[in-house]
Amino acid sequence: MPMPAEEIERLLREAFPDAKIEIRDLAGDGDHYAATVISEAFRGKSRVRQHQMVYAALQGRMGGELHALALTTGVPEEG
């Protein structure tokens, strides 16, 4: 069963309430998404650690309900 983009965003919003989140369905099949998550929670963390935090927020759904996720993470620009 595919995972709706709204569910991905809900899970990410729970983990990163301050985040700017953008989710795109890459193939129109509900299985292949690209997500951009910009959050202060990532400041000082390596890119690998940022991605681990996102995968943890998805609560084990990667590889199951959510087949593929192209992930971009970062911190808000200061200014």
C-alpha positions in Angstrom: 0.0 0.0 0.0 1.5 3.3 -1.0 2.1 6.0 1.6 0.5 9.4 0.9 2.6 12.5 0.8 0.4 14.0 3.6 1.3 11.1 5.9 5.1 11.7 5.2 4.6 15.4 6.0 2.6 14.6 9.1 5.4 12.4 10.5 8.1 14.8 9.6 6.2 17.8 11.1 5.8 15.9 14.4 9.5 15.3 14.6 10.6 18.7 13.3 7.8 21.2 14.1 9.9 24.2 12.9 10.8 22.6 9.6 10.2 23.9 6.1 9.1 20.7 4.3 8.5 20.1 0.6 7.5 16.7 -0.7 7.2 15.7 -4.4 5.8 12.5 -5.8 8.5 11.6 -8.4 6.6 8.9 -10.3 3.0 9.6 -9.5 2.7 6.2 -7.9 2.8 7.1 -4.2 6.0 5.0 -3.7 8.8 7.3 -5.0 9.2 10.7 -3.3 11.7 13.5 -3.0 11.6 15.4 0.3 13.4 18.6 1.4 13.5 19.2 5.1 15.1 22.4 6.5 15.2 22.5 10.2 17.2 24.1 13.0 17.3 20.6 14.6 20.0 19.7 11.9 22.4 22.5 12.9 25.8 21.0 13.7 24.9 17.5 12.5 26.5 15.8 9.6 24.5 15.1 6.5 24.4 11.4 7.4 23.1 12.2 10.9 20.4 14.5 9.4 19.2 11.8 7.1 19.2 9.3 10.0 17.0 11.7 12.0 14.5 11.9 9.1 14.4 8.1 8.7 13.8 7.8 12.4 10.9 10.2 12.1 9.4 8.0 9.4 9.0 5.3 12.1 10.3 2.3 10.1 8.1 2.9 7.0 11.1 3.3 4.7 11.5 0.2 2.5 7.9 -0.9 3.3 5.1 1.6 2.7 7.6 4.1 1.4 9.7 2.5 -1.3 12.1 5.3 -2.2 12.8 8.8 -0.8 15.3 11.2 -2.3 16.3 13.3 0.6 17.7 16.8 0.9 18.2 18.2 4.4 19.7 21.4 5.8 19.5 24.2 8.3 17.7 27.6 7.8 19.9 30.3 6.3 20.9 32.9 8.9 20.1 36.4 8.2 
